[in-house]
């Protein structure tokens, strides 16, 4: 299945959120992208203001998730949950073995910003 750039951006944000000392090489292995593409996407996230880079020395850097990056992670997680719920509801109409999700998302992101 082909993934969208936004999906990979979310995965990168998620990996940085888990480990501030993670390297680009480790991120690329974890999400299944080439090192070059991972580098391009990290630079894109930096331009968007979701990630900051702190130079530790000449060879090592630390990636820091900004408040905007954290908010984007929350938005993308929320969107993923809604899409999953909608997909399961759709599939439940056609397959009796699949139960429609009973969990309802009771708040919206508007409540937080």
Secondary structure as the mmCIF struct_conf table of DSSP 4:
data_model
#
loop_
_struct_conf.conf_type_id
_struct_conf.id
_struct_conf.beg_label_comp_id
_struct_conf.beg_label_asym_id
_struct_conf.beg_label_seq_id
_struct_conf.end_label_comp_id
_struct_conf.end_label_asym_id
_struct_conf.end_label_seq_id
HELX_RH_AL_P HELX_RH_AL_P1 UNK A 5 UNK A 18
TURN_TY1_P TURN_TY1_P1 UNK A 20 UNK A 21
HELX_RH_AL_P HELX_RH_AL_P2 UNK A 24 UNK A 31
TURN_TY1_P TURN_TY1_P2 UNK A 32 UNK A 32
HELX_RH_AL_P HELX_RH_AL_P3 UNK A 35 UNK A 48
TURN_TY1_P TURN_TY1_P3 UNK A 49 UNK A 49
BEND BEND1 UNK A 50 UNK A 50
STRN STRN1 UNK A 51 UNK A 55
BEND BEND2 UNK A 57 UNK A 59
STRN STRN2 UNK A 61 UNK A 65
HELX_RH_AL_P HELX_RH_AL_P4 UNK A 67 UNK A 94
TURN_TY1_P TURN_TY1_P4 UNK A 96 UNK A 97
BEND BEND3 UNK A 98 UNK A 98
HELX_LH_PP_P HELX_LH_PP_P1 UNK A 99 UNK A 101
HELX_RH_3T_P HELX_RH_3T_P1 UNK A 109 UNK A 111
TURN_TY1_P TURN_TY1_P5 UNK A 112 UNK A 112
#
